Amino acid sequence: MANPSVSIIISSYNYDRFLRQTIDSALKQTYPNVEVIVVDDGSSDDSPDIVKSYGESVIGILKENGGQASSLNRGFAASRGDILIFVDSDDFLFPHAAERIAAAFTQGVAKVQYLLRLVGEDGEHLALPSAPFGWGLRTENARDSLLRRGWYSVQPTSGNAFARWAIERISPIPERDFPTCPDVYLNVMTPFEGEVVCLSEILAAYRVHSSNHSNWMRDLKAVNMDFKYHLKFQRYLIDAASQHGYSPPKKLEFRNYLYVRSRLASLRFARESHPYPNDRSLSLALRGIYALWVWWDDINWRKRAAWSVWFLLTALMPNSLARTLMTWFYNPLTRPRALQTLGTIIR
């Protein structure tokens, strides 16, 4: 694709304290052929006024609240770019992002994903062992990985760019199912349309703060939300596979240790809303360990061993100790320094 045009679509909702930095980062791209679209989803703060203040520099769309999927659908409808970069309004792009992304789109590529720098509330770099977000992105056939083990290396919304033709085939994003996290739908559907390319370059910042749904700051109350994310991913995976003539293996979700991990966490710490009353902790732990060693042989043995220990401890430890273990998982900032160092060695 020679000199493709790029549409940067920013979905805005009640993040006025971050929005200017997000918009400015889109306007300051080194790539010349860029349009910037900002869709505000009925914010009650100063976000609409901020959007208006940019005048004709951006395409501003102010709409009633309908959820993030509706914002992305509106932004897509207003866009003209060959490549679409969806950005959350608390994240921001680095100046060369569009340039690097455009260069990566070749014939048949449906999605390009890239690394995200983890930053704090004020944009400062967070020196976590898991930064940058997406350090584990692997070059793989995403569709084949989905059909073999129910998952592939994915990034949240701001870490992806999409070919227009691919989004046209899967549009619209189901708005009722995705008031938040429409990246679930985009990530699971696009590999069935074309190739997914992973860049080992940090092209954007993913902001960690108390108001977002980041894995890095959530508390145990959000365990159920995490499991719902995985449930939706698996449901749309089965639908997408069927639409394209594939017959996924039965119980494909249990080949994905991330799904099993989330299901075990839901059972232990959100039992009152857990949708599978017959689940047992040890049984789920053994399923997770089996998935790790049978279907995830491309992960180094140290990491698989560490996660195997995690599964067993989470299943068998008293609830108070297991909750501490889960808190360390969801929020690396709470981990003892020795555990952070061990995590770096394992990786």
N, C-alpha and C positions, 0 to 999 in steps of 0.2 A: 504494500500500500504506500504509494508515493505521496509525501506531504499531506497526511490525513489531517482533517480538522478535528479539534478536540473540544468537547463540551464538559465543563466542570460544573456539576450540579450539587449545590449545597442545600441540605435539608436542615431547616432552622426551627427550633422550638425552645423558647425560654432559656437560651444561653447567651443573653446579650453581653455578658462579661467576656465571652470568648469570640463572639461573632465577627468583630472587626478584624481580628488577626486571621481568621479563616478566610474571609473575603479578600483581604489584602494579599494573602499568600497565593490565592488563585489569580489575582490581577497582575502579580509580579512574576509570572512564569517567563522563562527565557524562550520558550517556544512561541513563535509569532501567531500561529493560527488557532487561537483559543477564544471561546466565548464563555462567560461566567453567568450562571443562572442561580438565583437564590430563591428558594421556595420557603416561605414562612407559614407554619402550620397553626395559625391562630394563636401566636404567643401572647401572653398577658404582661410581658415585661417590655423593655424598650426595643426589642428586636425589630418590629416593623418599621420604627423610625430610623433605625440604623440601615436597614435595607433601602429605604427611600432616600437616605442621604447620599447614596452612591449615584443617584440619577441614572443617566444613560450608560454609565460604565458597566452596569450589570443589567441583566434581565430580571427584574424583581417581580415575584408572584406572591401576593398576600391572599391567603385562603382561610376558610374556617377549619377548625381542628378536625382532622380525619385520620391522624396517625401517619407514621413515617412512610409506609408503603404508598399512601395517597400522595405524599409530597414527591416521592421519586417518580411516580407515574405522571404527575403534572409536569415535573421538570423535564422528563423524557419527551413528553408531547410538545413542549416548547423548544426543544433543542434541535440543532441541525448537524451536530458533529458526527464524524465517522467513528470516533472513540468517545466513550462516556466515562467520566471519572465521578463517582458519587462520593461526597465528602460530608461527614457529620460536622455540625457547626461548632463542636468543641475540639475538633482536630484541625490540623493545617498541613498544607503541602510545602515541600521544599522547592526552591526556585526552578530547579532543573527537572522536576518530576514529569511534567507533560512531555518534555523533550525526550527523556529516556523511555517513557512509556510508548510514545509514538513510534520510536525506532524499533520497539520489540514486536509490534504488530505486523505480522506477515500473513500470507495467504492461509486461511483456515484457522487462524488463532481467534478464539472466542473471548478469552479472558487473559489478562496479564495481572499477576499479583506480585507484591513487593514488600520489603521489610518496613516496619514502622518503628520509629524511635519513641520509647515511652517517656513522656514528660509529665511534670506535675501541674498543679493548679496555675502557677505563674509561668509555665512554659519551660521550667528548668529540667534538665536531663535527670532522669531517675536512674541511679547506678544500681539497678537490680540485676541479679544473675540471669534473669530471663529476658533482659533487654538486649537487642531490640525485639519487639513483638514480631514473631514469625521467624525467629532464628532457625527453627526446624523445618522451614519450607524445603520440600524435596522436589527435584525434577522427576516427574513420574507421569504415566498415563492416567490422568485423573478419572476418566470414565471407567477404565479397567479396575482401578483401585476401589472405586465406589461399588462396583459389581462383585468384587472379590471379598472386600472386608468392610463395606458400608461407610467408608470415609476416605478422604484424601487431605493433604495439607491445605488448609484454608486460612484466609485472613478476614477480619471484620471489615465493615463497609469501606472505610477510608483506605484500605490496603489493596483495592481492586480497581481495575479498569476493564471496560467491556467493549467489544465490537458492536456497533449499532445493529448490524444485521442479526447478531445473536439475541440482543434484547428484543428486537422486533418479533422474533419467533416465539419468545416466551412471555411477552407482555399480554395483559397487564399483570403486575405483581398483585396477588390476591390481598385486597385491603383488609378484609375482615380477619384474616389469619395473621396479618403482620402489622398491627399497630406499632410494634417495635420489631427490631431485628429482621428487616427485610433481606439482609445479607444471607440469611438461611436459604431463602428461595433462590436468590441469584447464584449462590455458590453451588447449590445442588443441581440446578437446571442447566447451567451453561456448559458443563463438561459433556453433556449429551449432544450439544450443538457443534462443538469444535474443540480445538486444542487449548489447554491451559498452560501458560508459560510462567515460570517463577523466576524473578529477578533477585539476585543476592545483593541488592543495593537498598539503602535506606532512603526512601523518597517522600516520606510524610511522617508526621508526629501524631501519636495516639495519646490523648490527654487522660491522665488518671486523676479523678476528683471524686468528691463525696456524692455528687448528684447523678453520675452516670451508672451504667450497668456493667462497668468493666469487671472482668474476672479478677483483676488485681486489687480491687478495693471492696468487693462485696462482702457482706457478712452472711451468717448462716441462714438468715431469713430468705436469701435469694437462691438457696439450693434448689428449691422447687422450680424457679424460673429457668435455671440451667438445665434441669431435666426436661422441661417443656421444649426448650430449644432443640435438644437432641431428639425428642419425640417428633417434632415437626420435620426435622431434617430427614429422619428415617421414613416418615410417611410420604414426603415429596420425592424422596429417592425411589421408592417403590413405584409411585405414579409415573415418574419420568422414565424409568426403565421400561415399564409396560407400554408407555406411549411410543417408545422407540423399538419395540419388538424384542426386548430382553426378558428373560425369566430369572430373576434373582434367586439365589438359594433361600430355602426356608430358614427362618430365624437369622437372617443376615445381620440384624442389629447386634446379635451376641458375638459376632466376629470383631466388632468395634469396641476395643477396651475403653475408649472414652465414653461411649454410651453406657457401658456396664458400670464404669466408675460413677457416672452421674446418677444412674439408677440406684446404686448402693447408697450413695449420699442421700438421695431422696428418701429411701427407706429408713435410714438411721436418724435423719435429722429433720425430716418434714413428713413424718409418718401419717399425720392426720389428713394430709392431702395426697398421699402417695396412691397412684391409681391401680396398683397391683397388690391386692390384699394377701395373696398367697406367696409373695416373695419372702425369701429367707436370706439373711445376711451372708451366711457361709456359702450357700449355693451360688449367690451372685459373685462372691469373692473368687470362688473356684472358676466360674465362667470367665471372669476378667483375666485371671492368670492364664487360663487355657488360651484365650484369644491372643494375649501378649506373645506367648511362645510358639503358637502355631501360625498365626496370621500376620504377625508384625516382626518377622525375622530381619527386616531391614533396620530396626532400631538396635542400637548397641546393647550387648548383654547386661552391662551395668545398669542401664536405665530400666530394662525389663525386670531385672532382679529387684531394683528399688521399688518399682510399682507393684511387683508381686508382694513384697513385704507390706506396702501400704494397704493393699487389698485385704490381706490377712489381719492386720492390726485394726483396720477400720471395722471389719466384721466381728472381731472377737473381743476387742478392748471394752471396758466399761464405758458407758455413754459419755461421761465427763471427759475422759482421756481421749476418746475418739473425736469429740467435738474440738479439742485442742489441735489434734492432728489435722482435722478438716480446715480449721482456721488457718493453720500454717500453709495448707495447700492453696486456699483461695486468696490469701493475702501475704505475699512474700515479705512485706515490710514487717510482719510480726514474727518471722522466723528467727531463731537464735543464729548468731553469726556462724557458729560451727556448722549448722545445718545448711546455711547458704553456701558456705565453702564446699561442703560435701556435694551439694547439688551441682555446682560448677564442675567438680571433678567427674561426677557421673556423666554429665553431658559431654 
